[in-house]
Amino acid sequence: MAPASKRRPVVLGLDAGGPGRLAATWAADEADRRRLPLLLVHAVPETGSDRHGFEKSYREELRADGRAVLDEAAALAGERHPRLELATALVDGNPGQVLCLESARAELVVLGSRRLTRAEEFLSASSVTVPVSAQATCPVVVVREPEHVTQDPLHLVVGVDGSPSSAAAVDVAFDLAARRGAALRAIWVRQSQPFGRTDDLRADQEPRRLLTETTAGRAGRYPDVRLTHEVVHGHPVEELAKASEHALAVVVGRRGGGGFTGMRLGSVPHGLLHHAHCPIVTVPRPAAEPQG
């Protein structure tokens, strides 16, 4: 099911644990901010063979629970933004696959997170944050922590590494910052050399050049976004997580390869799903780029 409007919606993925107030609020605010519909999606996974005749009643129970979650989230979003165009979809299928299919028609996919461990994340059929972040065709926002709206100035963080996916992340980050009247910190994390000392000033010159090059050309489109460039030393996950402590969101590109979803996502966005202190926005490679 899709909204009656032909505009690409903001999609909020909901699980049986409830609407997730942080994620629902973020998605409703963003849809209102963009003047786009909000599509609430809950997928009911397959339950296996009906060997004892219980599957039909169990699935009916799951669907009833799903409908209740959708209704609760719709009420929350509608109360917050009464003029927001809302639609709901109760779909049979694997939640991750359903949301990845929806991403082809979406502006953004928004997910909550219950902070599963990596083992739980891998084994749980209901865990969608990694597979959807890894395979969606639009940006995916995982809201496990609130935006830091009391900071002055308000700002977002974007991780840059010179790849096409990080250039796409820069575009998304500028757009998000402009919509919020926020500044943008573009950060390149240079990992320390394992052997010997290097001339840090000289070693930083190339990252600074690439950082400037990757973020160039946006000032004309986003004249009100104040941009700063930073080259920091350390581990990318640790440094970006540290930067996220006071940010509205941290935005990173997806550059992983291979079939396993965690590898497709890449180690930095995967690590930030566990360690960031604000919403995490994962941006896929440009459409012309192979996904691996």
C-alpha positions in Angstrom: 0.0 0.0 0.0 1.3 3.5 -0.8 0.0 7.0 -0.1 -2.4 8.4 -2.7 0.1 11.1 -3.4 2.7 10.5 -6.2 5.4 12.2 -4.1 8.0 9.9 -2.6 7.1 9.3 1.0 9.1 9.2 4.2 8.8 5.5 5.2 8.8 4.5 8.9 9.4 0.9 9.6 7.6 -0.4 12.7 8.2 -3.6 14.6 5.9 -5.5 17.0 7.6 -3.9 20.0 5.7 -0.7 19.5 6.0 2.5 17.4 9.2 3.7 19.0 8.4 7.2 20.0 11.8 8.7 19.0 11.7 7.2 15.5 8.0 8.0 15.0 8.5 11.6 16.1 11.6 12.0 13.9 9.9 10.5 10.8 6.7 12.7 11.3 8.8 15.8 11.8 10.9 15.1 8.7 7.8 14.3 6.5 6.2 17.6 7.7 9.4 19.5 7.1 9.6 18.2 3.5 5.9 18.4 2.9 5.9 14.7 2.0 3.5 11.9 2.9 4.4 9.6 5.8 4.0 5.9 5.1 4.0 3.6 8.2 4.9 0.0 7.4 4.7 -3.1 9.5 5.7 -6.5 8.0 4.4 -9.8 9.4 7.0 -12.5 8.9 6.3 -16.1 7.8 5.7 -18.4 10.8 6.7 -21.7 9.3 4.6 -24.8 8.5 1.1 -25.2 9.9 1.8 -28.8 11.2 -0.7 -28.5 14.1 -3.2 -26.2 12.6 -2.2 -23.2 14.7 -0.5 -21.0 12.1 -3.7 -19.3 10.9 -4.8 -18.2 14.3 -1.2 -17.2 15.2 -0.8 -15.1 12.1 -4.1 -13.4 12.7 -2.8 -12.5 16.2 0.4 -11.2 14.6 -1.6 -9.1 12.1 -3.8 -7.8 14.9 -0.7 -6.8 16.9 0.8 -5.1 13.8 -2.4 -3.2 13.1 -2.4 -1.9 16.7 1.2 -0.8 16.3 0.4 1.0 13.1 -2.7 2.7 14.6 -0.7 3.9 17.6 2.1 5.3 15.5 -0.4 7.0 13.1 -2.2 8.6 16.1 1.1 9.9 17.4 2.2 11.3 14.1 -1.3 12.8 13.4 -1.5 14.4 16.8 2.0 16.0 16.2 1.2 17.2 12.7 -2.5 17.2 12.0 -2.1 18.2 8.4 0.4 15.4 7.6 -0.7 13.0 4.9 -0.6 9.6 6.5 -0.9 6.0 5.1 -0.3 2.6 6.7 0.7 -0.7 5.2 0.4 -4.1 6.9 2.4 -6.4 4.7 3.2 -10.2 4.8 6.9 -10.9 4.4 10.4 -10.6 5.8 10.6 -7.2 7.4 14.0 -6.3 6.0 13.0 -7.4 2.5 9.7 -5.5 2.7 11.4 -2.3 3.8 14.2 -2.6 1.1 11.5 -2.9 -1.5 9.7 0.2 -0.1 13.0 2.1 -0.2 12.9 2.1 -4.0 9.8 4.3 -3.8 10.8 6.3 -0.7 12.6 9.6 0.0 13.9 8.2 3.3 13.5 5.0 5.4 13.4 5.6 9.1 13.9 2.9 11.7 14.0 2.7 15.5 16.5 0.5 17.3 16.4 -1.7 20.4 20.2 -1.8 20.7 20.7 -5.5 19.9 24.1 -6.9 20.4 25.9 -8.0 17.3 25.0 -11.6 17.9 21.4 -10.8 18.5 21.5 -8.6 15.4 22.7 -11.5 13.3 20.4 -14.1 14.7 17.2 -12.2 15.2 14.6 -12.4 12.3 13.2 -9.1 13.5 16.5 -7.1 13.3 16.2 -4.8 10.3 18.6 -2.0 11.0 21.7 -3.6 9.5 20.1 -5.3 6.4 18.0 -2.3 5.5 20.9 0.2 6.1 23.0 -2.1 3.9 20.7 -2.7 1.0 18.1 0.1 0.8 18.2 2.2 -2.3 17.5 5.5 -0.5 19.1 7.0 2.7 18.2 5.1 5.9 17.9 6.9 9.2 18.3 4.9 12.4 16.9 6.8 15.4 18.2 5.2 18.6 19.2 8.4 20.3 17.6 11.9 20.1 18.8 14.9 18.2 20.9 17.2 20.3 18.7 20.3 19.9 20.2 22.3 22.8 23.6 22.8 21.2 24.6 26.2 20.0 25.1 26.3 17.1 22.9 23.4 16.0 25.0 21.2 13.7 25.2 17.9 11.8 28.3 15.8 11.3 29.2 14.1 8.0 32.0 11.6 7.6 34.1 12.1 4.5 36.7 9.7 3.0 36.9 10.7 -0.7 34.7 7.9 -1.9 31.6 8.4 -4.2 29.4 7.2 -1.3 30.8 9.9 1.0 30.2 12.5 -1.7 26.6 11.4 -1.8 26.5 11.6 2.0 27.8 15.2 1.8 24.8 16.1 -0.4 22.3 14.5 2.0 24.0 16.2 5.0 23.8 19.6 3.4 20.1 19.1 2.7 19.4 18.0 6.2 21.4 20.9 7.7 19.6 23.5 5.4 16.2 22.2 6.4 17.1 22.6 10.1 19.0 25.9 9.9 22.0 24.1 11.2 25.8 24.1 10.5 27.7 21.2 9.1 30.9 19.6 10.3 32.7 17.7 7.6 35.2 15.3 9.3 37.9 13.2 7.7 39.4 10.7 10.2 42.9 9.7 9.5 44.1 6.5 11.1 47.5 6.7 12.8 50.3 4.8 11.1 51.1 1.6 12.9 54.9 1.9 12.5 57.0 4.9 13.2 56.1 8.6 13.4 54.9 10.7 10.5 54.9 14.3 9.8 51.3 14.9 10.8 51.1 18.3 9.2 52.3 17.0 5.9 50.3 13.8 6.1 47.1 15.9 6.7 47.6 17.9 3.6 46.1 15.3 1.2 43.0 14.6 3.4 42.4 18.3 3.7 42.6 18.7 0.0 40.2 15.8 -0.7 37.9 17.1 2.1 37.7 20.5 0.4 37.3 18.9 -3.0 34.5 16.6 -1.8 32.5 19.3 -0.2 33.1 22.0 -2.9 30.2 23.3 -5.0 27.4 23.2 -2.4 27.7 26.8 -1.1 25.6 28.2 -4.0 22.8 25.7 -3.3 23.0 26.0 0.5 24.2 29.5 1.2 22.9 29.5 4.8 24.8 26.3 5.8 28.0 27.2 7.6 30.5 24.5 6.7 33.7 23.6 8.7 36.4 21.1 7.6 38.2 18.9 10.2 40.9 16.3 9.9 41.1 14.3 13.1 43.4 11.3 14.0 42.1 8.0 15.4 39.6 5.3 14.6 36.8 6.4 12.3 34.0 4.8 14.4 35.4 6.2 17.7 36.0 9.7 16.4 32.6 10.0 14.6 30.8 8.6 17.6 32.6 11.2 19.7 31.6 14.0 17.3 28.0 12.7 17.4 27.6 13.4 21.1 26.5 17.0 20.4 25.0 16.6 16.9 21.6 16.5 15.4 22.7 13.6 13.2 25.8 11.9 11.8 25.7 11.1 8.1 28.0 8.5 6.5 28.2 6.8 3.1 27.8 3.1 2.5 30.7 1.6 0.8 30.9 -2.1 1.9 30.9 -4.9 -0.6 30.1 -8.6 -0.6 27.0 -10.6 0.2 26.8 -10.6 4.0 24.8 -7.5 5.0 27.2 -6.3 7.6 30.0 -6.2 5.0 27.7 -4.5 2.5 27.1 -1.8 5.0 30.7 -1.2 5.8 32.5 -1.2 9.1 32.1 2.5 9.9 28.3 2.8 9.5 27.9 -0.6 11.1 30.0 0.5 14.1 28.1 3.8 14.4 24.8 1.9 14.7 26.1 0.6 18.0 28.1 3.7 19.2 26.6 6.9 17.9 24.8 9.3 20.3 22.3 10.7 17.8 20.4 9.6 14.7 22.6 7.8 12.1 21.9 8.5 8.4 23.4 5.9 6.0 23.6 7.0 2.4 23.9 4.4 -0.5 26.4 4.8 -3.3 25.2 6.8 -6.3 23.0 4.8 -8.6 25.7 4.4 -11.3 28.0 2.8 -8.7 27.9 -1.0 -8.3 26.8 -2.0 -4.9 29.1 -5.0 -4.7 
